[in-house]
Amino acid sequence: MCMSIEKIVSVDPTRFKLNPDNTNDFRLTGFHCCACDIFVFGAATNCQKCTDGNVIPVDFSGDGVLYSYTLIKVPPAGWTGTTPYVLAEGELLEGPHVLAELVDTNPEELFIGMPLKVSYAVDESGKQAVAVYKWKLSD
């Protein structure tokens, strides 16, 4: 029996917002601490730095720089992508670090500090289509 995929869902709605009706409308999300002025990627009830509870939700720009990376030759169990692949730690312009696959690039041409942009890919290997956030080189 064949199943049809009717909608795309976010891999983690607490970190990645996706508008399934507009594929260009997506963003990483987090919180801003009003007490110490830092930004946190993902869900938070208290600040990770000062522990203050005065945090407000924010959408991040999606722009960043390459902070660190490694070439993964043996993927973790359940990995549905190709191997080898680049796992990159990007630093968002707002400050938080985000770990994600860096797609459409040659690992030999990478350098720390190069500009990145958040993107996503849709994984249709399961029962529903899942949008997974990724890094790509900035245009």
ChimeraX attribute file (.defattr): number of C-alpha atoms within 10 A of each C-alpha:
attribute: neighborCount
match mode: 1-to-1
recipient: residues
	/A:1	3
	/A:2	4
	/A:3	7
	/A:4	9
	/A:5	11
	/A:6	8
	/A:7	10
	/A:8	18
	/A:9	19
	/A:10	20
	/A:11	17
	/A:12	15
	/A:13	13
	/A:14	14
	/A:15	17
	/A:16	22
	/A:17	19
	/A:18	22
	/A:19	13
	/A:20	14
	/A:21	9
	/A:22	8
	/A:23	10
	/A:24	11
	/A:25	10
	/A:26	20
	/A:27	20
	/A:28	23
	/A:29	21
	/A:30	21
	/A:31	23
	/A:32	21
	/A:33	23
	/A:34	14
	/A:35	14
	/A:36	14
	/A:37	11
	/A:38	17
	/A:39	25
	/A:40	23
	/A:41	23
	/A:42	18
	/A:43	13
	/A:44	17
	/A:45	13
	/A:46	17
	/A:47	21
	/A:48	13
	/A:49	13
	/A:50	12
	/A:51	13
	/A:52	14
	/A:53	14
	/A:54	14
	/A:55	22
	/A:56	14
	/A:57	16
	/A:58	16
	/A:59	16
	/A:60	22
	/A:61	14
	/A:62	18
	/A:63	19
	/A:64	26
	/A:65	22
	/A:66	24
	/A:67	19
	/A:68	16
	/A:69	19
	/A:70	13
	/A:71	14
	/A:72	13
	/A:73	11
	/A:74	10
	/A:75	13
	/A:76	8
	/A:77	6
	/A:78	6
	/A:79	9
	/A:80	12
	/A:81	11
	/A:82	8
	/A:83	12
	/A:84	12
	/A:85	20
	/A:86	21
	/A:87	18
	/A:88	23
	/A:89	21
	/A:90	29
	/A:91	21
	/A:92	24
	/A:93	14
	/A:94	16
	/A:95	14
	/A:96	16
	/A:97	20
	/A:98	21
	/A:99	16
	/A:100	19
	/A:101	23
	/A:102	27
	/A:103	18
	/A:104	11
	/A:105	12
	/A:106	10
	/A:107	15
	/A:108	6
	/A:109	6
	/A:110	14
	/A:111	13
	/A:112	12
	/A:113	13
	/A:114	13
	/A:115	18
	/A:116	23
	/A:117	19
	/A:118	23
	/A:119	21
	/A:120	22
	/A:121	13
	/A:122	15
	/A:123	16
	/A:124	13
	/A:125	10
	/A:126	9
	/A:127	9
	/A:128	16
	/A:129	19
	/A:130	19
	/A:131	22
	/A:132	18
	/A:133	26
	/A:134	19
	/A:135	28
	/A:136	21
	/A:137	19
	/A:138	13
	/A:139	6
